[in-house]
């Protein structure tokens, strides 16, 4: 082979660029996988392939972030991940953070019902009772007649559910509306900020969907050993806050030769003969001339509305499906409160169902829940996180920070029936943060992925796809990298090592 030919090949290889649009947990994991897959045996200087992350916000992380209140740094976004799904804790170990993995203290949460706090009952799945031996724990949350209605569930005719159905309809049919209003809604609201009358049973509570599809009762004795068997801690956190994770990931990506850019808005995405052209700017579009980045492959890891806009011209079928995904906005009010005001307060927090007509939907007693927060809290203060916001109920979030904080604290004061006056508060808003997994959502996800699969050099991931939690977002990112590989019809590692064989 001539020298000129060799130079041409090297130039072509050097031009290979893969761009991840979106610097939340999904986008960062996708970039981390790419930067490792594309340079298994080379130093950054020798690496002929670029991996670039573009994030429009001033910092990476998406819904994962830490903030300071009362001199203590705490999570102001998601604060934990499912420990029983392997992806999250495995990533922490991969990044060298396994020594910082922590679990909530073994203390129970409470739920508000008819103005009184009760211990959250055990033996439930997303608030739905599945263990007949624990029905006594429903007393108080439900009245005697409502508890009796639950106990009769296995005597009712069981029909196989063949099509997706909303959570509320199915649980109401099996156990009565009170179970939905007082147990399911506060738990679903905490995870999805959604409404049980609209959320998909198949997508949000797959364990119960399997029973519905098989025609099995909820209080099925055959399911009790599985439901009751100890499987280790349910949740895991990170000392110093889960919000550290994206910061560590971004640094690892750059150390491996990748490039993470914040404050860059992607305005357009166009197919070219070689791949893709990405039009960029800053958050102040009027003051910035557009820039362009050419890429061989793109992974789109942005919220549904942004994905719909960027794919409208090139993948209209996927864009239309993204456009049908509703989102919910939420807010967190973190408060440092004098220890004497919360003296004797036990448990990790409380849940408040919509039927109680409160603005706050949950309170997390962070200093009780996480030892690392307790260790870092000043001796005279404790930290509490208050959560607000449900789908189609964003009006309350339009208040300014001071008013929203005062309202949230006033409700906490009323619920706890004690004086609560914070020494400091911090309000963090998450606009359009949570996609709503409404009935038929998984079919919509399939249609999106099918449409994108027909376009070489493009893949998608994010909270829209496989779940809104951290492990699910990691799984979606892993799949996107695999799909990008398949879409290009090459082994990405050949870009570094050359063809095998």
ABEGO torsion letter per residue (X at the ends): XBAAAAAAAAAAAAABBBBBBEABAAAAAAAAAAAAAABAABBAAABABBBBBBBABABBGEABBBBBBGGBBBBABBABBBAABAAAAAAAAAAGAAAABBBBBBBBBBBBBGGBBBBBBBGBBGGBBABAAAAAAABGABBAAAAAAAAAAAABBBBBBABBBBAAAAAAAAAEAAAAAAAAAAAAAAAAGBBAAABBAAAABAAAAAAAAAGBBABBAAAAAAAABBAEBABBBBBGEAAAAAAAAAAAAAAAGBBBBBGBBBABBBBBAAEBBBBBBBABAAABBBBBBBBABBBBBBBAAAAAAAAAAABAAAAAAAAABBBBBBBBBBBBBBAAAABGBBEAEBBBBAAAGBABABBBBAAAABAAAAAABBAABBBBBBBBEBBGAAAAAABBAAAAAAAAAAAAAAAAGBBBBBABBBBBBBBGABBBBBBGAAAAAAAAAAAAAABBGBBBBEAAAAEABAAAAAAAAAAAAAAAAAAAGBBAAAAAAEBBX
